[in-house]
Amino acid sequence: MSNDIAPGIVAVTIVTITTLAIGTWGLRFSRTTSDFFVASRTVRPGLNASAIGGEYLSAASFLGVAGLVLTFGADMLWYPIGWTAGYLMLLLFVAAPLRRSGAYTLPDFAEARLGPGVRSVCSVLVVGIGWLYLLPQFQGAGITLRAAIDAPEWVGPAIVGLVVLANVTSGGMRSITFVQAFQYWLKLTALAVPILFIVFVLADSGTPVAAEASVNPTGTAPAGMYQNISLLVALLFGTLGLPHVLVRFYTNPDGQSARRTTLIVLGLLSVFYLFPTAYGLIGRVFAPDLAQSGQADALVLLLPGELVGGMAGDLLSALVVAGAFAAFLSTTSGLVVSLAGVISQDLFGGSVQGFRRAAVISAVVPLGIASMTGSLALAGSVGMVFAFTASTICPVLLLGIWWRGLTDAGAIAGMVTGAVLCGGAMVAGAVLSAGGTPSWLAQPAAWTVPAAFAVMVLVSRATRDRVPRTITRLMTRLHTPERPLVTER
């Protein structure tokens, strides 16, 4: 075993053991069905915000943003801006009402608001979105272990899948909350410490510049205005419909705590995204060859070793590998928990044993697909998932919370329209990729999201007689702040 591989193996081993240890410790608090699904709705804002940061900052954030900035430059800063601004929309429009709904999952909310038919469609979409989002997590794990220890690409996904299943099936949401909170701070440290060393080394060494920061290393044309606008629509509205993010708001004690949690998350994300951006900008100057050789997504993993070198470079690279592996574990954990909650309630009666069986299904299916497909550009593939979510789940969530006139027929018609249009664009884009994909197919959110909203509104207006009779009571519950608890002296 070579010396440059040993630190990577040690890093992955330490993260894996620590994750299992924290999950086992959290198991002490998981005793009821509510603990498994929503941590008994007792997670405080600070802990919940760290956990959300842990699961939200996925492979696309940890590796993909730096790779995109390296390849395409400042145009790709829309990714961190959109992902962070999406949480501002969550704060303003979704966090508190969703918590007050009292639901366990997004399909639970859909059923309470619009009936069992909408729940069925919503459940299918949530599971599909979750599996699409899991694919880049598994593929990112393969990239990381291949770059760090020259392991076959199936090793990373297999380790992530096994560790996540061990934690999720043993302790559910309660256990995963502690794991994800730890992993956010590990990821932040793993990016911040190496970039500071790199800056100090470059400032003192006078290393020759390989290229100008403004030069595109691959010669690819920058994105046009349509693509940037469409991407921003996908990221802003897609964040509102991510099942693994929304389920965390059910764990807060009340709506006020949900809003406070979201506010803290905005700060955590803003700090985090400074560092992948810095890696991408430094990479354009000192390591443009990584983009030219198709290794852009591995920039964060390889840059410390290239610019610092020696034992210090190996240790910094190992720290980055640890952070990257934590990113896959935390996001995968959140997705598996959210999908297990939906599948267990729809197929297995909502029991703890059913939750565990559903967790296995939630992880094994995308793991199998990931093993049969090639790695994609991480941030780009996640961006398409956001476009699909923005075109399906987001409209029913926003209109369900804020518009009394939404009907079950309108919700179903809008979700199906968004799924068909965006899904069709994704398939057509994949088929045409060899010959150059048109921008309106490569990033379809600018027209699929308005189409889904329009169909939902028009069909609801045409079926006004189907507005639920309990709408006044439900809307009052969603929008009336909880009364503070009064304690006797």
VENDA-V790232 format. One record per pair of residues at least 24 apart in sequence whose C-alpha atoms are under 6 Angstrom apart, sorted by sequence separation. I is the first residue (numbers start at 1). J is the second residue. If there is no record, write none. Layout:
I_J, I_J
This chain:
336_362, 392_418, 391_418, 392_419, 418_448, 388_422, 418_452, 417_452, 414_452, 414_455, 414_456, 411_456, 410_456, 410_459, 410_460, 407_460, 406_460, 391_448, 387_445, 391_449, 395_453, 407_466, 407_467, 391_452, 213_284, 217_288, 213_285, 212_285, 211_285, 218_292, 210_285, 210_286, 209_286, 59_137, 59_140, 244_334, 244_335, 244_338, 194_316, 51_177, 54_180, 54_181, 51_180, 54_183, 190_319, 51_181, 54_184, 190_320, 50_181, 53_184, 190_323, 39_173, 38_173, 39_174, 36_172, 37_173, 187_323, 36_173, 186_323, 35_174, 8_148, 8_149, 30_171, 183_326, 5_149, 23_167, 27_171, 30_174, 27_175, 238_386, 241_389, 26_175, 82_232, 86_236, 90_240, 99_249, 180_330, 99_250, 235_386, 238_389, 23_175, 83_235, 234_386, 238_390, 241_393, 82_235, 86_239, 234_387, 237_390, 241_394, 82_236, 240_394, 100_255, 23_179, 99_255, 234_390, 22_179, 96_255, 96_258, 95_258, 96_259, 95_259, 91_259, 160_329, 164_333, 91_262, 169_356, 137_328, 43_251, 43_252, 41_251, 42_252, 66_276, 70_280, 41_252, 42_253, 66_277, 69_280, 234_445, 39_251, 41_253, 45_257, 49_261, 127_339, 38_251, 66_279, 70_283, 66_280, 70_284, 49_264, 230_445, 45_261, 49_265, 230_446, 71_291, 67_296, 67_297, 135_366, 64_297, 63_297, 131_366, 135_370, 139_375, 136_378, 58_327, 58_331, 55_330, 54_330, 55_331, 55_334, 114_408, 118_412, 11_318, 8_318, 12_322, 7_318, 11_322, 64_378, 64_379, 60_378, 33_352, 60_379, 101_478, 100_478, 97_478, 97_479
